């Protein structure tokens, strides 16, 4: 009896250890992740990788487009530099030749003072030389690279000055003007350069309305900067030409150098701004000069 009892007691630890094994294995199995959890984690990782890939693709496309635009701008600047050197040389040579011709025409006018028929012919010759002189001035303005002479001035006074200088032409073409520029708006810029830019834009609008129309000049502040808009009621800008209208020598007119808007663009860029063009919803075209905040001084006291 005693030996049997001892034998049973000796077997108890082995039985207990044997009984504990299934419980430990079950616990370890319970701690391991299920297949569903692994698949969910895999899907999440795949989704994040796909999103990262798409983001990188978008960034590469953006940088590629930006690089292409920079290359186009560099090529444009190179062409402009070449054209500028050539145009400057031609303009100076033509101007030097015009000086004695104008002198001879003045002498000829005095000699023909009693011959009305000859004076009429001479007037037409003078008109042709005046147009040629205007072309030379455009070329010289286009090739000029002088820095703006900064000073503050009232914008409305400059706009009114430009319109007053064109009053006979505006009246002859039956063009009504409307100016919505606050009388105390101060601008710091090169006044003569800005006068030329505004004049070219107004003349461009006048040419678009040979049978009359309306010319509206408006200024307003936006994002701290000043915007000056010159709008007309003409036929508007052809869609195919909107990307080329500021290119040198591009024109849709029978006459003209195609430099007027290029000069405007160069002047505005020299002031740190930009000029844009668009068609108005109600018809016509609008050109907008945008000057950065540091050039728009706000209202005068």
C-alpha positions as CSV (number, residue, x, y, z in Angstrom):
1,X,0.0,0.0,0.0
2,X,2.8,2.4,0.9
3,X,4.7,1.7,-2.3
4,X,1.5,2.2,-4.4
5,X,0.8,5.5,-2.8
6,X,4.3,6.7,-3.4
7,X,4.1,5.6,-7.0
8,X,0.9,7.6,-7.4
9,X,2.3,10.7,-5.7
10,X,5.4,10.5,-7.9
11,X,3.2,10.4,-11.0
12,X,1.2,13.5,-10.0
13,X,3.7,16.1,-11.2
14,X,4.0,14.5,-14.6
15,X,0.3,14.4,-14.9
16,X,0.0,18.1,-13.9
17,X,2.7,19.1,-16.4
18,X,1.0,17.0,-19.1
19,X,-2.4,18.7,-18.3
20,X,-0.8,22.2,-18.5
21,X,0.6,21.8,-22.1
22,X,-2.7,22.2,-24.0
23,X,-3.5,25.4,-22.0
24,X,-0.1,27.0,-22.8
25,X,-0.4,26.2,-26.5
26,X,-3.9,27.7,-26.7
27,X,-2.7,30.9,-25.1
28,X,0.2,31.2,-27.6
29,X,-2.2,30.6,-30.5
30,X,-4.6,33.2,-29.1
31,X,-1.8,35.8,-29.0
32,X,-0.9,35.3,-32.7
33,X,-2.6,37.8,-35.2
34,X,-5.4,36.3,-37.3
35,X,-5.2,36.1,-41.1
36,X,-7.8,38.8,-41.4
37,X,-5.7,41.3,-39.4
38,X,-2.6,40.5,-41.5
39,X,-4.6,41.1,-44.7
40,X,-6.0,44.4,-43.4
41,X,-2.5,45.7,-42.5
42,X,-1.3,44.6,-45.9
43,X,-4.1,46.5,-47.7
44,X,-3.4,49.6,-45.6
45,X,0.3,49.5,-46.4
46,X,-0.5,49.0,-50.1
47,X,-3.0,51.9,-50.1
48,X,-0.5,54.2,-48.5
49,X,2.2,53.2,-51.0
50,X,-0.2,53.9,-53.9
51,X,-1.1,57.3,-52.5
52,X,2.6,58.2,-52.1
53,X,3.2,57.0,-55.6
54,X,0.4,59.2,-57.0
55,X,1.6,62.2,-55.0
56,X,5.1,61.7,-56.3
57,X,3.8,61.4,-59.9
58,X,1.8,64.6,-59.5
59,X,4.9,66.5,-58.1
60,X,7.1,65.2,-61.0
61,X,4.4,66.4,-63.5
62,X,4.3,69.8,-61.8
63,X,8.0,70.2,-61.8
64,X,8.2,69.1,-65.4
65,X,5.6,71.6,-66.5
66,X,7.4,74.3,-64.5
67,X,10.7,73.5,-66.1
68,X,9.1,73.6,-69.6
69,X,7.7,77.0,-68.8
70,X,11.1,78.2,-67.6
71,X,12.7,76.9,-70.8
72,X,10.1,78.7,-72.9
73,X,10.6,81.9,-71.0
74,X,14.4,81.6,-71.4
75,X,14.0,81.0,-75.1
76,X,11.7,84.0,-75.4
77,X,14.1,86.2,-73.5
78,X,16.9,85.1,-75.8
79,X,14.8,85.9,-78.9
80,X,13.9,89.3,-77.4
81,X,17.5,90.1,-76.8
82,X,18.5,89.3,-80.3
83,X,15.6,91.2,-81.7
84,X,16.4,94.1,-79.4
85,X,19.9,94.4,-80.7
86,X,18.9,94.3,-84.3
87,X,15.9,96.7,-83.9
88,X,18.1,99.2,-82.0
89,X,20.7,99.3,-84.8
90,X,18.0,99.6,-87.5
91,X,16.1,102.3,-85.6
92,X,19.2,104.5,-85.0
93,X,20.2,104.2,-88.7
94,X,16.8,105.2,-89.9
95,X,16.5,108.1,-87.4
96,X,19.9,109.4,-88.5
97,X,18.6,109.4,-92.1
98,X,15.3,111.0,-91.3
99,X,16.9,114.2,-89.8
100,X,18.2,115.6,-93.1
101,X,15.1,114.5,-95.0
102,X,12.8,116.4,-92.6
103,X,15.0,119.4,-93.0
104,X,14.8,119.2,-96.8
105,X,11.0,118.9,-96.7
106,X,10.7,122.0,-94.5
107,X,12.8,123.9,-97.1
108,X,10.7,122.5,-99.9
109,X,7.5,123.6,-98.2
110,X,8.7,127.2,-98.1
111,X,9.5,127.1,-101.8
112,X,6.1,125.6,-102.7
113,X,4.1,128.0,-100.5
114,X,2.2,129.3,-103.6
115,X,1.6,126.0,-105.2
116,X,-1.4,124.4,-103.4
117,X,-1.3,121.2,-105.5
118,X,2.3,120.5,-104.7
119,X,1.7,121.3,-101.0
120,X,-1.0,118.6,-100.9
121,X,1.4,116.1,-102.3
122,X,4.1,117.2,-99.9
123,X,1.6,116.8,-97.0
124,X,1.1,113.2,-97.9
125,X,4.9,112.6,-98.0
126,X,5.2,114.3,-94.6
127,X,2.5,112.0,-93.3
128,X,4.4,109.0,-94.5
129,X,7.6,110.2,-92.8
130,X,5.6,110.9,-89.6
131,X,4.4,107.3,-89.6
132,X,8.0,106.1,-90.2
133,X,9.2,108.3,-87.3
134,X,6.5,106.7,-85.1
135,X,7.7,103.3,-86.0
136,X,11.3,104.3,-85.2
137,X,10.1,105.5,-81.8
138,X,8.4,102.2,-81.1
139,X,11.6,100.3,-82.0
140,X,13.6,102.6,-79.7
141,X,11.1,102.2,-76.9
142,X,11.1,98.4,-77.3
143,X,14.9,98.2,-77.1
144,X,15.3,100.6,-74.3
145,X,16.4,99.0,-71.0
146,X,16.5,101.9,-68.7
147,X,15.5,101.4,-65.1
148,X,12.3,103.2,-63.9
149,X,12.8,106.6,-62.2
150,X,10.6,106.1,-59.1
151,X,8.4,108.8,-57.9
152,X,4.8,109.1,-56.5
153,X,2.0,110.6,-58.5
154,X,-1.8,110.7,-58.7
155,X,-3.0,108.0,-61.1
156,X,-6.2,109.7,-62.1
157,X,-4.2,112.7,-63.3
158,X,-2.1,110.5,-65.6
159,X,-5.1,108.7,-67.0
160,X,-6.9,112.0,-67.7
161,X,-3.8,113.4,-69.3
162,X,-3.6,110.4,-71.7
163,X,-7.3,110.7,-72.7
164,X,-7.1,114.4,-73.2
165,X,-4.2,114.0,-75.6
166,X,-6.4,111.6,-77.7
167,X,-9.6,113.7,-77.4
168,X,-9.7,114.6,-81.1
169,X,-9.3,111.0,-82.2
170,X,-11.8,109.8,-79.7
171,X,-14.4,112.4,-80.8
172,X,-13.8,111.6,-84.5
173,X,-14.5,107.9,-83.9
174,X,-17.4,108.6,-81.6
175,X,-15.8,106.7,-78.7
176,X,-17.2,107.5,-75.2
177,X,-14.9,107.3,-72.3
178,X,-15.6,106.5,-68.6
179,X,-12.9,106.8,-65.9
180,X,-13.5,105.1,-62.5
181,X,-10.2,105.9,-60.8
182,X,-10.3,107.3,-57.3
183,X,-8.9,110.9,-57.4
184,X,-6.5,110.4,-54.6
185,X,-4.9,107.1,-55.6
186,X,-1.1,107.3,-55.3
187,X,1.3,105.2,-57.3
188,X,5.0,105.0,-57.1
189,X,6.4,104.3,-60.6
190,X,8.2,105.9,-63.5
191,X,5.5,108.4,-64.6
192,X,6.7,108.7,-68.2
193,X,7.0,104.9,-68.7
194,X,3.5,104.3,-67.2
195,X,2.1,107.1,-69.4
196,X,3.5,105.2,-72.5
197,X,2.0,101.9,-71.3
198,X,-1.5,103.4,-70.7
199,X,-1.3,105.3,-74.0
200,X,-0.5,102.1,-75.9
201,X,-3.3,100.2,-74.3
202,X,-5.8,103.0,-75.0
203,X,-4.6,103.2,-78.6
204,X,-5.0,99.5,-78.9
205,X,-8.6,99.8,-77.7
206,X,-9.3,102.7,-80.0
207,X,-8.1,100.7,-83.0
208,X,-10.5,98.0,-82.1
209,X,-13.5,100.4,-82.3
210,X,-13.3,102.1,-85.7
211,X,-17.0,102.7,-85.8
212,X,-17.4,103.9,-82.2
213,X,-17.9,102.3,-78.9
214,X,-17.1,102.7,-75.2
215,X,-13.7,102.8,-73.4
216,X,-13.7,102.3,-69.6
217,X,-10.7,102.8,-67.4
218,X,-11.0,101.4,-63.9
219,X,-8.6,101.0,-61.0
220,X,-9.0,99.0,-57.7
221,X,-6.9,97.5,-55.0
222,X,-6.6,93.7,-54.8
223,X,-4.3,91.7,-52.5
224,X,-2.6,94.9,-51.5
225,X,-1.6,95.7,-55.1
226,X,-3.1,98.1,-57.6
227,X,-4.9,97.0,-60.8
228,X,-5.6,99.3,-63.7
229,X,-8.1,97.9,-66.2
230,X,-8.6,99.4,-69.7
231,X,-11.7,97.8,-71.4
232,X,-13.4,98.4,-74.7
233,X,-16.5,97.3,-76.5
234,X,-14.8,96.1,-79.6
235,X,-14.9,92.6,-81.1
236,X,-12.6,91.1,-78.4
237,X,-9.5,89.0,-78.8
238,X,-9.5,85.9,-81.0
239,X,-8.9,82.8,-78.9
240,X,-6.0,81.7,-81.0
241,X,-4.1,85.0,-80.5
242,X,-4.5,85.5,-76.8
243,X,-1.2,83.7,-76.1
244,X,0.7,85.7,-78.6
245,X,-0.5,89.3,-78.3
246,X,2.4,90.4,-76.2
247,X,5.0,88.8,-78.5
248,X,7.2,91.4,-80.4
249,X,6.1,92.1,-83.9
250,X,2.9,90.1,-83.6
251,X,-0.1,92.0,-85.0
252,X,-3.4,91.4,-86.7
253,X,-3.6,94.9,-88.1
254,X,-2.9,95.8,-91.7
255,X,-0.5,98.5,-90.5
256,X,1.7,98.8,-87.4
257,X,4.8,97.4,-86.0
258,X,3.3,94.9,-83.6
259,X,5.4,96.4,-80.7
260,X,2.7,98.4,-78.8
261,X,1.7,95.6,-76.5
262,X,5.2,94.3,-76.2
263,X,6.3,97.7,-75.0
264,X,3.5,97.7,-72.4
265,X,4.6,94.2,-71.2
266,X,8.2,95.3,-70.9
267,X,7.3,98.5,-69.0
268,X,5.1,96.7,-66.5
269,X,7.7,93.9,-65.9
270,X,10.3,96.6,-65.2
271,X,8.0,97.8,-62.4
272,X,7.7,94.2,-61.0
273,X,4.2,93.7,-62.2
274,X,2.4,92.0,-65.1
275,X,-0.2,92.8,-67.7
276,X,-3.0,90.4,-68.6
277,X,-5.6,90.3,-71.4
278,X,-9.0,88.7,-71.5
279,X,-12.4,88.9,-73.3
280,X,-15.2,90.5,-71.3
281,X,-18.4,88.5,-70.8
282,X,-20.5,91.3,-72.3
283,X,-18.2,91.7,-75.3
284,X,-15.0,93.5,-76.0
285,X,-11.5,93.0,-74.4
286,X,-9.9,94.1,-71.2
287,X,-6.2,94.7,-70.5
288,X,-5.1,94.9,-66.8
289,X,-1.9,96.3,-65.4
290,X,-1.1,94.7,-62.1
291,X,1.4,96.5,-59.8
292,X,2.7,94.8,-56.7
293,X,1.9,96.1,-53.2
294,X,5.1,98.0,-52.8
295,X,4.3,100.1,-55.9
296,X,0.7,100.8,-54.9
297,X,0.7,103.5,-52.2
298,X,-3.0,103.6,-51.5
299,X,-4.8,106.9,-51.0
300,X,-3.3,110.3,-50.7
301,X,-4.3,112.4,-47.8
